[in-house]
Every structure is written in C-alpha cells, then in structure tokens.
Amino acid sequence: MATRAVVENTDIMAPWAAMFDASERRVRSAGQAWILPLRQAAMDRFAALGFPTTRDEDWRFTNIAPIARTGFRPADQITLDLPALAPHIATGLARLVLVNGRFAPALSALDGLPNGVRVGGLAQAIAADRALIESHLGRYAATERHAFTALNTALIEDGALIHMPRGTVLEQPIHVLHVAVPGSEPQAVHPRVLVLAGEESQASVVEEYVSLADGVGLTNAVTELVIGSGSVMEHYAIERENMDSFHIGTVRSQQGRSSSLTFHTVLLGGALVRRNIHPVLGGEGGECLINGLFMGKGRQHMDNYMYVEHASPHCNSRQVYKGILDQQAHGVFHGRILVHKDAQKTDAKQTNMNLLLSEGAQIDTKPQLEIYADDVKCTHGATIGQIDEDAIFYLRARGIPEASAKALLLYAFAGEMLDRMKAEPIRRRLEAQVRRWMPQGGSLEGMR
C-alpha cells in the first residue's frame, strides 16, 4: 500500500515538476536569476507537503482531488484586443490586466495616477528592482504550511506590483483584472500580486477573476498586502470564472500600527473555489473587517477560509460572511481567530449567515477561537436557514407576486454585504450580477 501511494504521489507531482523546470529556464533568460533560491525552496516544500486532503483539518470539508488528478499544463500566452474585455472593464478606473497570469500593458490603462505611484507587471519589477521586491516578495504568504502557496511561489514569473509611497491618496480604485483564456487542454496559471502601501496612505485595490470562454483551468493566485502605519486600505476579490474552472486564491496581509484594512470577497463562479484570507494585525491599534458573500448553484463548491491573527494589543477585527446556496451547491465557512499572548484588549467577532434554497444545498460552518491573552472580547456565531415564509406572506399580502417577493428577500439578504463597499462603480456592477444570479432575478429588474 505504501509503495502504491508513493507511485501515485510521483505521478501527481510529475507535471508540476516539469512545469517548474520549464519556468526556471524562462526566469533565467529574463534576468530574474536572484529569485531562483526562493522558487526552489518553495518547490521543495510543495513536494514535501503534497496536495492537501480531507484528512487535513483546514481542508476537511473540501476535496481537491479533482485538481490533483488533472493533468494541467502551463497556460498559453495569448494576445487579446481591448473589445474582447469590454464586458469586464470598469469605466473610469485605473486598470491593470493580466492575461493567463501575464501582464498585458496594451490592455491596461494606468494614466492619471498620483506622482510616485508605481503600478505595473511583476516580472519587470523582479528584473529591474531587486532591492524593493526581495524585501517583500514571499516574506508574508506562508509556504511552510500551505501547499498551494508554495506552488505559486515556486512558479512565480509575472503578476502585478502596486507600490504607493507615504501619504498617497487614490481617489479611485485600481482594478486588477485577471483574465483566463482556457485552451483545448486544462491549463494552470499562478499569478502573484504584491501591494505595498506606505504610511498614511489611502487606496482601494480590486482583484477580479473572469474567464473569456468555457474550458477547464486552474487559477492559483497569491496576493501579499503590506499596509503601513496609519493607512486605510480596501481590498476586493471578485471571483466569477467559468463553471468548469478551479480557483484557489490566497491573500496574506501585514498591518502596521493604527492601520485599517477591509476585505470584500464575492464568489459567483467556478466549479471548485477556495479563498484563503490571512490578515496579521501586527501593529497596535489596527482594525480589520472581512466582508464576504458567496452564491452557489448547480454543483459548485465554495470554501471560505479566514485566519485572523491578532499579534498586537488594542486591535479590532470583524468577520461577516453570508452564503446563498441553491440546487446541489456546497458552501464552507471556516473562520479562525488567533489571539497571541501579548495581544491584550483584543476585540474580535465573527458571524456567518447562510440561506439554503433547496434540499440538496449544503453548508459546513466552523467558527473557531484560539485565545492566549486574558483581557479580550471575542465572540462567534453561525446561522443556517431558509427564506422566511412569514416575510413572503407579508409581501404577497401587499400585492407583490411570490417570485418577486422571494427575489426581494434574497436581494436584501445579499445587499447588506454589497452596501459596505465604498467603491461605487464596483458595487453597482456587483449589484447587477447578484440580481442576474438569483432564481427570480428577472423579477428584480427595475426595482433598484
């Protein structure tokens, strides 16, 4: 039995090892040789860890065997024209486009940013600005425990860099558009995003993941956010790839003193999706809000994993997640709060609320507290239910058709999460997408 397991593991790892070797040759030729030790260490760690299984506590509700058993190859380098992206472009926002994980300057629109703000491809920055990149890249997202993060780090070639100096104020969000163009065979992309926000800065970064066609693909994305003292940052992750795709996304943030960071996550697409959010409140007086909405139908699987680390005193965190699941969809909420010994006066809360619209829909929810300080306020709670029949009766009694009544109640449930989003162009687009998703979506047209 042990011999068979070794053989199977070797078979699973072989395509990734070949992908790594080919990638290494490209990195050398691109003048990025200094990054090779980081990549090699990560590849060694990935080989040691292997893919997670349901025997791992953090993955026990999500079986990623379909990913491990699929023979992915590197994604094609694709050239697109701007009209192909028209449905996905947010008008008026600075735009950085990654096509199959690679920076596409011809599709990006980066004019009008404040002086000193640097936004562009990560590959160029790795080659041209070693001092800046080396001091941050791979310093936060953990490869020791997380196989997919290790795999992403091992295969770093390109992605996005956003660097804001001290005192920067961005009036509009920066829109990072991740575009997947599936091929005839399963393809994998591993985009890396590095956001460096200097002290006393204010900005919003929107990462949106879309597909331009049907087809099997894997997006294994990692974002590292470094938030300086006194800064205010909003980070959006919007996942709406095609229904054949796999998506593993990880965001790791490091916050300075008296900083504020808000995460907004919306999951709408994908066959199997896992979003990991790991903020570390590393400076006294920091604040963090994790606001999320996931909506699944068919046989979609959506896993939301939060690991909030309170490492300094007088910090506040809030997790508020809502799920709506229909047909045979399966949702997961795993919210973990870790309060370190020195993080006195911590105030942390997590809430997960879910609506199941069919008998076949399923949710696994696991709020978790791990506290080593003795002067804290920490609470958690979760609810699972269906649409309130009394509320439907109330609306129907006032002349509203049943389908419209259900749609209104569902939209009100989801809309609370969208209302927290300050980036109006993004919020309006998401409102329309949420309305279209709903079983009675047509009944909502013109109501808002």
C-alpha positions in Angstrom: 0.0 0.0 0.0 2.8 2.4 0.8 4.5 1.7 -2.5 1.3 2.4 -4.4 0.9 5.7 -2.5 4.5 6.8 -3.4 3.8 5.9 -7.1 0.6 7.9 -7.1 2.2 10.9 -5.5 5.0 10.7 -8.0 2.5 10.7 -10.9 0.7 13.7 -9.4 3.8 15.7 -8.9 5.5 14.9 -12.3 3.6 17.6 -14.3 4.3 20.3 -11.7 8.0 19.4 -11.7 8.1 19.6 -15.4 6.3 23.0 -15.3 8.8 24.2 -12.7 11.8 23.2 -14.8 10.5 25.0 -17.9 9.6 28.0 -15.8 13.1 28.1 -14.4 14.6 28.4 -17.8 12.4 31.3 -18.7 13.3 33.1 -15.4 17.0 32.8 -16.1 16.6 34.2 -19.6 14.5 37.1 -18.3 17.3 38.3 -16.0 15.5 37.3 -12.8 18.1 34.8 -11.5 18.2 36.2 -8.0 14.6 34.8 -7.4 15.7 31.2 -8.1 16.5 30.2 -4.5 13.1 31.5 -3.3 11.4 29.5 -6.0 13.5 26.3 -5.4 12.8 26.4 -1.7 9.1 26.7 -2.3 9.1 23.8 -4.9 10.9 21.6 -2.4 8.3 22.5 0.2 5.5 21.8 -2.2 7.0 18.4 -3.0 7.2 17.6 0.7 3.7 18.8 1.6 1.9 17.4 -1.4 -1.7 18.4 -2.1 -3.9 18.7 1.0 -6.6 16.1 1.6 -9.7 15.9 3.7 -7.6 14.4 6.5 -6.1 17.9 6.9 -8.2 19.8 9.4 -8.2 23.0 7.4 -9.4 21.1 4.3 -11.7 18.5 5.7 -14.8 20.0 4.0 -13.1 20.4 0.6 -11.8 17.5 -1.5 -9.3 18.9 -4.1 -8.7 15.5 -5.7 -10.2 16.8 -9.0 -7.3 19.4 -9.1 -4.6 16.9 -8.1 -5.7 14.4 -10.7 -6.0 16.8 -13.6 -3.0 16.9 -15.9 -2.6 20.7 -16.1 -0.1 22.4 -18.4 1.2 25.9 -18.5 -1.3 28.4 -19.8 -0.8 29.7 -23.3 0.5 33.2 -23.9 -2.4 34.9 -25.5 -2.8 38.3 -27.3 -6.2 39.9 -26.9 -7.7 43.1 -28.3 -9.5 45.6 -26.0 -13.0 44.9 -27.3 -12.7 41.3 -26.0 -12.6 42.7 -22.5 -15.4 45.2 -22.9 -17.9 43.4 -20.6 -15.3 43.3 -17.8 -13.9 46.8 -17.9 -14.9 49.2 -15.1 -15.1 52.6 -16.7 -13.1 55.4 -15.1 -10.8 53.2 -13.0 -7.1 52.7 -13.4 -6.8 49.2 -14.9 -4.0 46.6 -14.8 -4.8 43.5 -16.9 -3.2 40.0 -16.5 -4.0 37.6 -19.3 -3.3 34.0 -18.3 -1.2 35.4 -15.4 0.9 37.7 -17.6 0.9 41.5 -17.5 -0.7 42.9 -20.7 0.3 46.6 -21.0 -1.6 47.1 -24.2 -4.9 46.3 -22.4 -4.1 48.2 -19.2 -4.9 51.9 -18.5 -2.6 53.4 -15.9 -2.5 57.1 -16.7 -3.6 59.7 -14.2 -2.2 58.0 -11.1 -0.6 60.3 -8.5 3.1 61.0 -8.7 5.2 58.3 -7.2 2.6 55.6 -7.5 4.0 52.6 -9.3 1.7 50.1 -11.0 2.8 47.5 -13.5 3.9 44.0 -14.2 5.7 42.0 -11.5 8.1 40.3 -13.9 9.7 43.6 -14.9 10.0 44.7 -11.3 11.7 41.5 -10.4 14.3 42.0 -13.1 14.8 45.8 -12.6 14.2 46.5 -8.8 15.6 43.6 -6.8 16.0 45.7 -3.6 12.3 46.6 -3.4 10.9 43.2 -4.4 13.3 41.0 -2.5 12.5 42.8 0.8 8.8 41.8 0.5 8.0 39.1 -2.1 7.5 35.8 -0.3 8.1 37.3 3.2 4.4 37.1 4.3 2.5 34.4 2.4 3.5 31.2 4.2 4.9 28.3 2.1 5.6 26.1 5.2 2.0 25.1 5.8 0.2 25.8 2.6 0.9 23.7 -0.5 -0.9 25.9 -3.0 1.0 29.0 -1.7 4.2 27.0 -2.1 3.3 26.0 -5.6 2.5 29.6 -6.6 5.8 30.8 -5.1 7.7 28.1 -6.9 6.2 29.2 -10.2 6.4 33.0 -9.8 7.1 34.6 -13.2 4.7 37.5 -13.5 1.7 39.3 -11.9 1.1 42.8 -10.6 3.0 45.2 -8.5 1.3 48.2 -6.8 3.6 50.4 -4.8 2.3 53.6 -3.1 4.6 55.9 -1.3 3.9 57.5 2.1 0.9 59.8 2.1 -0.6 58.6 -1.2 -4.4 59.1 -1.6 -6.1 57.3 -4.5 -9.4 58.8 -5.4 -10.5 55.8 -7.4 -9.7 52.1 -7.0 -7.0 50.3 -9.0 -8.7 47.5 -11.0 -6.5 44.3 -11.4 -8.3 42.2 -14.0 -7.3 38.6 -14.1 -8.4 37.2 -17.4 -8.3 33.4 -18.0 -8.4 32.2 -21.6 -8.9 28.4 -21.5 -7.4 26.2 -24.1 -8.2 22.8 -25.6 -6.4 21.1 -22.6 -6.5 22.0 -18.9 -4.3 25.0 -18.1 -2.9 26.4 -14.9 -1.9 30.0 -14.0 -0.2 31.2 -10.9 -0.5 35.0 -10.7 1.3 36.8 -7.9 0.2 40.3 -6.7 2.3 42.5 -4.4 0.7 45.6 -2.9 2.9 47.9 -0.8 1.0 50.8 0.8 3.3 53.4 2.5 2.4 55.0 5.8 -0.6 57.3 6.0 -1.9 56.2 2.6 -5.4 55.6 1.4 -6.3 53.3 -1.5 -8.6 50.5 -2.9 -7.4 47.6 -4.9 -10.0 45.4 -6.8 -8.9 42.0 -8.0 -11.4 40.5 -10.4 -11.1 37.0 -11.9 -13.0 36.3 -15.1 -13.0 33.7 -18.0 -13.4 34.5 -21.7 -14.6 31.1 -22.7 -15.5 27.7 -21.3 -12.9 25.1 -20.5 -11.1 23.6 -17.6 -8.5 25.7 -15.9 -6.8 26.3 -12.5 -6.1 29.8 -11.1 -3.8 29.5 -8.1 -3.4 33.1 -7.1 -1.5 34.7 -4.2 -1.6 38.3 -3.1 0.6 39.9 -0.4 -0.6 43.2 1.1 1.8 45.3 3.2 -0.2 48.1 4.9 1.9 50.9 6.5 1.1 52.6 9.8 -1.9 54.9 9.7 -3.0 53.7 6.3 -6.5 52.8 5.2 -7.0 50.1 2.5 -9.8 48.3 0.9 -9.1 45.0 -1.0 -11.8 43.4 -3.2 -11.7 39.8 -4.5 -14.4 39.1 -7.1 -14.4 35.6 -8.5 -16.7 34.8 -11.4 -14.8 32.4 -13.7 -16.5 29.8 -15.8 -18.3 26.8 -14.3 -15.5 24.4 -15.3 -12.7 26.2 -13.5 -10.9 25.6 -10.3 -9.8 28.6 -8.2 -7.5 28.7 -5.2 -6.9 32.2 -4.0 -4.8 33.4 -1.0 -4.5 36.9 0.4 -2.0 37.5 3.2 -1.8 40.9 4.8 0.6 42.6 7.2 -0.8 45.7 9.0 1.2 48.4 10.7 0.2 50.5 13.8 -3.3 52.2 13.7 -4.0 50.9 10.2 -7.4 49.9 8.8 -7.9 47.1 6.2 -11.2 46.0 4.8 -11.6 42.8 2.7 -14.6 42.4 0.4 -15.0 39.0 -1.2 -17.7 37.9 -3.7 -17.7 34.4 -5.1 -20.1 33.7 -8.0 -18.3 31.4 -10.5 -16.1 28.3 -10.6 -16.7 24.6 -10.1 -14.4 24.4 -7.0 -13.3 27.6 -5.3 -11.3 28.2 -2.2 -10.5 31.7 -0.9 -8.0 32.0 2.0 -7.7 35.3 3.8 -4.9 35.7 6.4 -4.6 39.1 7.9 -2.0 39.7 10.6 -2.7 42.8 12.8 1.0 43.4 13.6 0.8 47.0 14.9 -1.1 48.3 18.0 -4.5 49.8 17.3 -5.1 48.2 14.0 -8.5 47.3 12.6 -9.7 44.7 10.1 -13.1 43.9 8.5 -13.6 40.8 6.4 -16.9 41.2 4.5 -17.9 38.3 2.2 -20.7 36.9 0.0 -20.8 33.6 -1.7 -23.6 32.4 -4.0 -23.5 28.9 -5.4 -25.8 26.8 -7.6 -25.6 23.6 -9.7 -22.8 21.5 -8.1 -20.5 24.4 -7.2 -18.2 24.1 -4.2 -17.2 27.3 -2.5 -14.9 27.2 0.5 -14.1 30.4 2.5 -11.2 30.1 5.0 -10.3 33.0 7.3 -7.4 33.0 9.7 -7.2 36.3 11.6 -4.1 36.8 13.7 -4.1 39.3 16.5 -0.4 39.9 17.2 -0.6 43.3 18.9 -2.7 44.9 21.6 -5.8 47.1 21.2 -6.8 45.7 17.8 -10.3 45.1 16.4 -11.4 42.6 13.8 -14.8 41.7 12.3 -15.8 38.8 10.0 -19.2 38.9 8.4 -20.0 36.3 5.8 -23.2 35.4 4.0 -23.9 32.5 1.8 -26.8 31.7 -0.6 -26.8 28.1 -1.9 -29.2 26.5 -4.4 -29.6 23.1 -6.1 -26.7 20.9 -5.2 -24.2 23.6 -4.2 -21.9 23.1 -1.2 -20.6 26.0 0.8 -17.9 26.1 3.6 -17.2 28.8 6.1 -14.2 28.3 8.4 -13.4 31.4 10.4 -10.4 31.1 12.8 -9.3 33.9 15.2 -5.9 33.6 16.8 -5.1 35.9 19.7 -1.5 35.9 20.7 -0.4 36.2 24.3 0.7 39.9 24.0 -2.5 41.0 22.1 -4.4 42.3 25.2 -7.5 44.3 24.7 -8.4 42.4 21.5 -12.0 42.8 20.3 -12.8 40.2 17.7 -16.1 38.9 16.3 -17.2 36.6 13.5 -20.6 36.0 12.1 -21.7 33.6 9.3 -25.3 33.5 8.0 -26.5 31.2 5.3 -29.6 30.6 3.2 -30.3 27.2 1.6 -32.8 27.4 -1.2 -33.1 23.7 -1.9 -33.0 20.4 -0.1 -29.8 19.4 -2.0 -27.8 22.5 -0.9 -25.3 22.1 1.9 -23.2 24.3 4.2 -20.5 23.4 6.6 -19.7 26.2 9.0 -16.9 26.2 11.6 -16.3 29.4 13.7 -13.1 28.9 15.8 -11.4 30.9 18.6 -7.8 30.3 19.8 -7.0 32.8 22.6 -3.8 33.1 24.6 -4.4 36.5 26.1 -6.6 37.1 29.2 -8.1 40.6 28.6 -10.1 40.2 25.3 -13.6 40.3 23.9 -14.1 37.5 21.3 -17.4 36.1 20.0 -18.6 34.0 17.1 -21.9 32.7 15.7 -23.4 31.0 12.7 -26.9 30.5 11.3 -28.4 28.3 8.6 -31.9 28.7 7.4 -34.4 29.2 4.5 -36.3 32.2 3.2 -38.7 33.4 5.8 -42.2 32.2 4.8 -43.8 34.9 7.0 -42.0 37.6 5.2 -43.1 36.2 1.9 -46.7 36.1 3.1 -46.4 39.7 4.3 -45.2 40.9 0.9 -47.7 38.9 -1.0 -50.5 40.4 1.1 -49.4 43.8 -0.2 -49.8 42.7 -3.8 -46.3 41.6 -4.6 -46.1 38.4 -6.7 -44.5 35.4 -4.9 -41.5 35.3 -7.3 -40.8 39.0 -6.8 -41.2 38.6 -3.0 -38.6 35.9 -2.9 -36.3 37.9 -5.1 -36.6 40.9 -2.9 -35.9 39.0 0.3 -32.8 37.3 -1.3 -31.5 40.6 -2.6 -32.0 42.3 0.8 -30.0 39.4 2.4 -27.1 39.7 -0.1 -27.4 43.5 -0.4 -26.2 44.2 3.1 -22.8 42.9 2.1 -22.7 45.0 -1.0 -23.7 48.1 0.8 -20.5 48.0 2.8 -18.5 48.5 -0.4 -17.3 52.1 -0.8 -16.1 51.7 -4.5 -19.3 52.7 -6.2 -18.5 51.6 -9.8 -17.6 48.1 -8.5 -20.6 48.0 -6.1 -23.1 48.8 -8.9 -21.7 46.2 -11.2 -21.9 43.6 -8.4 -25.5 44.5 -7.7 -26.4 43.8 -11.3 -24.5 40.5 -11.2 -26.2 39.4 -8.0 -29.6 40.2 -9.4 -28.9 38.1 -12.5 -27.7 35.2 -10.4 -30.9 34.8 -8.4 -33.5 32.2 -9.4 -36.0 35.0 -9.6 -33.5 37.5 -11.0 -35.8 38.8 -13.7 -38.4 39.8 -11.1 -35.9 42.3 -9.7 -35.3 44.3 -12.9 -36.1 47.9 -12.4 -36.6 47.6 -8.6 -33.3 49.3 -7.7 
